[in-house]
Structure formats: C-alpha cells, structure tokens
Amino acid sequence: MPVFIHRAFTYCPGKPRSHLLRLLIGLLGLVLLAVLVVVGLFVGLGMLLFAAVRRLMRPGQRAAAVEDALDGEFTVVEKRSASLSLR
C-alpha cells in the first residue's frame, strides 16, 4: 500500500517533445484560466446584484428591527494598573 500512495503523489506526466505542441497546450491552459476567471467574475457580480435587489425589495423590514432594541444602563469600570511590589 505505501508504494501505491508514493506512486500516486509523485506522478508527473511527460511533456510533448514538439515545441509547437508545447506552445499549443500552454495557450490552451491560459485560455482555460481566462475563461474560469471571467465566469467567476460574472457569478460574483450576479450574487452582488441579487443581494442588492433583494435588499431594495424590502425597505420596511430594517425599520422594524430598530423598534425591537432593548434599553439599558451601564457603568464604566476603570482598569487599574497592576502593582509589582514585593511587599
């Protein structure tokens, strides 16, 4: 079993010998990367637009949350510095 795990993590496919084929595979990788970036941007923008439209459709709900606030009193407690005397 350890030999199989070692072989699985050290696998390195061979590169083609033709310079033209290497260039073509490299360009294909760059195109794939660009497509994934553009799709990710559109998905992110869609999510932001959906959240903005959803927030604009319910303008009265934010005002109701303010009425549910609790009132209270508080006291400021001062922090004293620690003394390091030996006495």
C-alpha positions as CSV (number, residue, x, y, z in Angstrom):
1,M,0.0,0.0,0.0
2,P,2.7,2.6,0.8
3,V,4.2,2.0,-2.7
4,F,0.9,2.9,-4.4
5,I,0.5,6.1,-2.3
6,H,4.0,7.1,-3.2
7,R,3.4,6.5,-6.9
8,A,0.1,8.4,-6.8
9,F,1.7,11.6,-5.4
10,T,4.9,11.5,-7.5
11,Y,3.2,11.1,-10.9
12,C,4.4,13.6,-13.4
13,P,3.1,13.3,-17.0
14,G,5.7,13.7,-19.7
15,K,5.7,16.9,-21.8
16,P,5.4,16.6,-25.5
17,R,8.7,16.9,-27.4
18,S,7.3,19.1,-30.2
19,H,7.8,22.8,-29.4
20,L,4.6,23.7,-31.3
21,L,2.5,21.2,-29.3
22,R,4.0,22.6,-26.1
23,L,3.1,26.1,-27.1
24,L,-0.4,25.0,-28.1
25,I,-1.0,23.2,-24.7
26,G,0.3,26.2,-22.8
27,L,-2.0,28.6,-24.7
28,L,-4.9,26.2,-24.1
29,G,-4.2,26.3,-20.4
30,L,-4.1,30.2,-20.4
31,V,-7.4,30.3,-22.3
32,L,-9.0,27.9,-19.8
33,L,-7.7,30.1,-16.9
34,A,-9.1,33.2,-18.5
35,V,-12.5,31.5,-19.0
36,L,-12.6,30.5,-15.4
37,V,-11.7,34.0,-14.2
38,V,-14.4,35.6,-16.4
39,V,-17.0,33.1,-15.3
40,G,-16.1,33.7,-11.6
41,L,-16.4,37.4,-12.1
42,F,-19.9,37.1,-13.6
43,V,-21.0,34.7,-10.8
44,G,-19.7,37.1,-8.2
45,L,-21.4,40.1,-9.8
46,G,-24.6,38.1,-10.1
47,M,-24.5,37.4,-6.4
48,L,-23.9,41.0,-5.5
49,L,-26.8,42.2,-7.8
50,F,-29.1,39.6,-6.4
51,A,-28.4,40.8,-2.8
52,A,-28.8,44.4,-3.8
53,V,-32.2,43.8,-5.5
54,R,-33.3,41.7,-2.5
55,R,-32.4,44.4,-0.1
56,L,-34.2,47.1,-2.2
57,M,-37.4,45.0,-2.4
58,R,-37.8,45.0,1.4
59,P,-37.1,48.6,2.6
60,G,-39.5,48.5,5.6
61,Q,-38.0,45.5,7.3
62,R,-34.9,47.4,8.5
63,A,-37.0,50.0,10.4
64,A,-38.9,47.2,12.4
65,A,-35.6,45.9,13.8
66,V,-34.9,49.3,15.4
67,E,-38.1,49.2,17.4
68,D,-37.1,45.9,19.0
69,A,-34.0,47.4,20.6
70,L,-33.5,47.0,24.3
71,D,-32.7,49.9,26.6
72,G,-30.3,49.5,29.4
73,E,-27.9,51.3,31.7
74,F,-24.2,50.7,32.0
75,T,-21.4,51.7,34.3
76,V,-17.8,52.4,33.1
77,V,-15.3,50.4,35.1
78,E,-11.8,51.8,35.1
79,K,-8.9,49.3,34.8
80,R,-6.3,49.7,37.5
81,S,-2.7,49.1,36.7
82,A,-1.1,46.1,38.3
83,S,1.4,46.7,41.0
84,L,4.6,44.6,41.1
85,S,5.8,45.5,44.6
86,L,7.4,42.8,46.7
87,R,5.5,43.9,49.9
